């Protein structure tokens, strides 16, 4: 959405990913949970075509050992309809699968 709406046509997702990779290579990112979050995000997009926030929160907290990190905010988010326990798949998920396949083909998938 950022890229599509940017009046200067800056590819923000590509820029952010490039900066993340560069920061990791230079040793600015030492926290292992950054990679965990990125992996969970990509797995969610690959599975559903978009992120499933509640699922990401649950898996991230479980796998990172931060079990109660979102204990205070999650109930309010759920009650206000901001997160759902069930993932929503986008229409045209096949296009997302093609993007992941092409990325893997080019050696870009972790």
Residue pairs with C-beta under 8 A, 6 or more apart in sequence:
2 12
2 13
3 9
3 10
3 11
3 12
3 13
6 12
20 29
20 34
20 38
23 29
24 34
24 35
33 60
33 64
33 66
36 60
36 63
36 64
37 56
37 60
39 110
40 56
40 59
40 60
40 63
41 51
41 56
42 110
44 50
44 51
44 52
44 55
44 56
44 87
45 51
45 96
46 96
46 97
46 100
47 87
48 87
48 88
48 89
48 90
48 93
49 89
49 90
49 92
49 93
49 96
50 88
50 89
50 90
52 84
52 87
52 88
53 77
53 82
53 83
53 84
54 74
54 78
54 83
54 84
54 85
55 87
57 70
57 74
57 83
60 66
60 69
61 67
61 68
61 69
61 70
74 83
77 83
78 84
78 85
90 96
100 109
103 109
